[in-house]
Amino acid sequence: MLEVTLDYLSRLEHETVFILREAFARVKPMAMLWSIGKDSTALLWMIRKCFFGHVPFPMIQLDTEMELPEVYEFRDRIAKEWNLDFRAELCPPESEMDPTLPPASRAAARKTAGLKALIERESYRGIVLGIRRDEQSMRAKERVFSPRARDGVWDFRNQPPEFWDIYKMDIPEGCHLRIHPLLHWTELDIWRYTLREGIPIVPLYLARDGWRYRSLGEKNITTPIRSEASSIEEIISELEQTRTPERAGRTMDHDSEDSFERLRASGYM
């Protein structure tokens, strides 16, 4: 019997491809949220590999019209080059968000409202996202197939178990699943895979004049970090040594302790 040995990144990729194919076969209609960042773009790359160069469901950006110009330029170029069914969902204004949230969290909540409107209008049963467990403590509690109630609320204290790659995908009418094919990846895994595969990235990730963006978000709630890493190889080397959290440049992560938990419970990505 021929024994096939896969390297670490290939094993991660194969697990993600398995999740994507399971989701596509059993959850319809389905769409993916494309943030244009490194994680969701790496996931989009794997979707294209999974379906032989074709992306068989829509790519949706929850657009607050507050992204950095380089993000929009990258989005438009990749959507055209990869022949994506790309759709921009304009999010409601900040004035309509919960006034009890801290300012940065209130700005971020616009995407929650935009996603709820999208799901209600299009009746999506599955939404694919490129989040990882190691990004933030609330995301560490996620499941690969995570059920959401009719109002989008996430009951993180009562989630189905997931053992031996057996996933629960049956949900009541009017509810939907959040599908997370990258939960088992780390930030370093994504960068090593991006380097190996030659995946294009928004140039803001690379240092200019001693600053770079480690995590991309809206320009009103995201700041760059001090860094001299001007290539993916240098980013990997930097991450192998740093103790600074990935989302250190996200101002909403410095709001009150429960603000992110409130956002996630109410439907934030």
C-alpha positions in Angstrom: 0.0 0.0 0.0 1.4 3.4 -1.0 1.6 5.7 2.0 1.0 9.4 1.1 2.6 12.0 3.5 1.4 15.6 3.4 3.3 18.5 4.7 1.7 20.7 7.4 0.3 23.4 5.1 -1.1 20.8 2.7 -2.9 19.1 5.6 -4.5 22.4 6.6 -5.5 23.1 3.0 -7.0 19.6 2.6 -9.1 20.1 5.8 -10.4 23.4 4.5 -11.2 22.0 1.1 -13.1 19.2 2.8 -15.2 21.7 4.8 -15.9 23.8 1.7 -17.1 20.8 -0.3 -19.3 19.6 2.5 -20.8 23.0 2.8 -21.4 23.5 -0.9 -23.0 20.1 -1.2 -25.4 20.5 1.8 -26.0 24.2 2.4 -27.9 26.2 -0.3 -28.1 29.0 -1.1 -24.6 30.1 0.2 -22.3 33.1 -0.1 -19.0 34.2 1.2 -18.0 37.4 3.0 -14.8 38.7 1.4 -13.1 41.3 3.6 -10.3 41.7 1.0 -7.8 40.9 3.8 -5.1 38.2 3.9 -7.3 35.5 5.5 -10.4 35.8 3.3 -8.2 36.1 0.2 -6.3 33.0 1.1 -9.7 31.2 1.6 -10.9 32.5 -1.8 -7.7 31.1 -3.3 -8.6 27.7 -1.8 -12.1 27.9 -3.1 -10.8 28.4 -6.6 -8.5 25.4 -6.1 -11.4 23.4 -4.7 -13.7 24.1 -7.6 -11.1 24.0 -10.4 -10.7 27.7 -10.9 -14.4 28.6 -10.5 -16.0 30.2 -7.5 -19.6 28.8 -7.5 -21.2 31.3 -5.1 -21.2 35.1 -4.6 -18.3 37.0 -2.9 -19.8 39.8 -0.8 -18.1 42.7 0.8 -19.9 44.4 3.7 -19.0 47.9 2.6 -19.0 50.8 5.0 -17.4 53.0 2.4 -14.6 53.5 5.0 -12.0 51.0 3.6 -8.5 52.3 2.7 -8.1 53.2 -1.0 -5.6 50.4 -1.5 -8.2 47.9 -0.4 -10.8 49.0 -2.9 -8.1 49.0 -5.7 -7.1 45.4 -4.8 -10.8 44.3 -4.6 -11.7 45.6 -8.0 -8.6 44.1 -9.6 -8.9 40.7 -8.1 -12.7 40.5 -8.7 -12.1 41.1 -12.4 -9.0 38.9 -12.8 -10.6 36.0 -11.0 -14.0 36.5 -12.7 -15.9 36.6 -9.3 -19.6 37.1 -8.8 -18.7 40.0 -6.6 -21.3 42.1 -4.8 -20.9 45.1 -2.4 -23.5 45.3 0.3 -23.7 48.9 1.6 -24.0 49.0 5.4 -26.4 51.3 7.3 -25.0 54.5 8.9 -23.4 54.6 12.3 -26.3 56.8 13.5 -28.6 53.7 13.4 -26.4 51.6 15.6 -26.8 50.8 19.3 -25.8 54.1 21.1 -24.8 52.2 24.2 -21.8 50.6 22.4 -18.4 52.4 22.6 -17.6 54.5 19.6 -15.3 52.0 17.7 -17.6 49.1 18.4 -20.6 51.2 17.2 -18.7 51.8 13.9 -18.0 48.1 13.6 -21.6 47.2 14.3 -22.5 48.6 10.9 -21.3 45.4 9.3 -23.6 43.3 11.6 -26.6 45.4 10.4 -25.5 45.1 6.8 -25.2 41.3 7.1 -28.6 40.9 8.7 -30.2 42.9 5.9 -28.3 40.8 3.3 -29.4 37.5 4.7 -33.0 38.6 5.1 -33.2 39.8 1.5 -31.4 36.9 -0.1 -32.5 34.1 2.3 -29.0 32.7 2.5 -28.7 29.5 4.5 -25.0 29.5 4.7 -22.4 32.4 5.0 -18.7 31.5 4.6 -16.2 33.5 6.6 -12.4 33.6 6.9 -12.1 33.9 10.7 -9.6 32.0 12.8 -9.7 30.8 16.4 -6.4 32.4 17.3 -7.5 35.9 16.4 -9.6 36.8 19.4 -10.9 35.0 22.5 -14.6 35.0 21.4 -13.7 33.6 18.1 -11.9 30.7 19.9 -15.4 29.5 21.0 -16.7 29.1 17.4 -17.6 25.9 15.6 -16.8 25.2 12.0 -20.6 25.1 11.2 -22.1 27.6 13.6 -25.9 28.0 13.7 -27.4 31.5 14.0 -31.0 32.2 15.1 -33.6 34.0 12.9 -32.4 37.4 14.3 -28.7 36.5 13.7 -28.0 36.0 17.4 -25.2 33.5 18.3 -25.8 31.3 21.4 -22.2 30.6 22.1 -23.0 28.8 25.3 -25.1 26.2 23.5 -23.4 25.0 20.4 -23.4 21.5 18.7 -20.4 19.3 19.3 -18.1 18.6 16.3 -16.2 15.3 16.6 -14.4 13.3 13.9 -15.3 15.7 11.1 -19.0 15.2 11.6 -20.9 18.5 11.4 -24.5 19.4 12.2 -25.9 21.3 9.3 -29.7 21.0 9.9 -31.1 24.3 11.0 -34.7 25.6 11.4 -36.4 27.6 8.7 -35.3 31.2 8.8 -32.0 30.5 10.5 -28.6 30.2 8.9 -25.1 28.7 9.4 -21.9 30.6 9.6 -19.2 28.4 8.0 -15.6 28.8 9.1 -13.2 26.8 7.0 -10.1 28.5 8.5 -10.8 28.1 12.2 -7.9 25.6 12.5 -5.3 28.0 10.9 -3.1 30.5 12.6 -1.8 33.9 11.5 1.6 32.4 10.7 -0.1 29.5 8.8 -1.8 32.0 6.6 1.3 33.9 5.8 3.4 30.8 5.1 0.6 29.5 2.8 0.4 32.9 1.1 4.1 32.8 0.5 4.1 29.2 -0.8 1.1 29.7 -3.1 2.1 33.2 -4.3 -1.3 34.6 -3.3 -1.7 38.3 -4.0 -2.2 40.6 -1.0 -3.1 44.2 -0.3 0.2 46.1 -0.3 -0.7 47.8 3.0 0.5 44.6 4.8 4.1 45.5 3.8 6.0 48.1 5.7 6.5 51.6 4.3 8.5 54.2 6.2 8.6 51.9 9.3 4.8 51.2 9.5 2.5 48.5 8.2 -1.0 47.2 8.7 -1.0 43.8 10.5 -4.8 43.6 10.3 -7.0 45.5 7.8 -10.1 47.2 8.8 -11.9 50.5 8.2 -9.7 53.5 8.2 -11.6 55.1 11.1 -11.0 52.2 13.5 -7.7 50.6 12.3 -4.2 51.9 12.7 -0.8 50.6 11.4 1.9 49.1 13.7 5.6 49.8 13.8 7.4 47.4 11.5 10.3 47.1 9.0 8.8 43.9 7.4 8.6 44.8 3.7 8.2 41.3 2.3 6.1 38.2 3.3 9.3 36.5 4.3 10.1 39.3 6.7 6.5 39.3 8.0 6.9 35.6 8.9 10.2 36.3 10.6 8.6 39.1 12.6 5.6 37.0 13.7 7.9 34.2 14.8 9.3 36.6 17.5 6.6 39.1 18.4 4.2 38.9 21.4 2.0 41.8 20.1 -1.6 40.6 19.4 -2.6 40.5 15.8 -5.5 42.9 16.3 -3.5 45.5 18.3 -4.3 48.0 15.6 -8.0 47.5 15.8 -9.4 50.3 18.1 -12.6 48.4 18.8 -10.6 45.7 20.5 -9.6 48.3 23.1 -13.2 49.3 23.9 -14.9 48.0 27.1 -14.2 44.3 27.9 -17.7 43.1 26.9 -18.2 45.1 23.7 -16.7 42.5 21.3 -18.7 39.8 23.1 -21.9 41.8 22.6 -21.1 42.4 18.9 -20.3 38.7 18.3 -23.4 37.5 20.2 -25.6 39.8 18.1 -24.2 38.7 14.8 -20.8 40.3 14.2 -18.3 38.3 12.2 
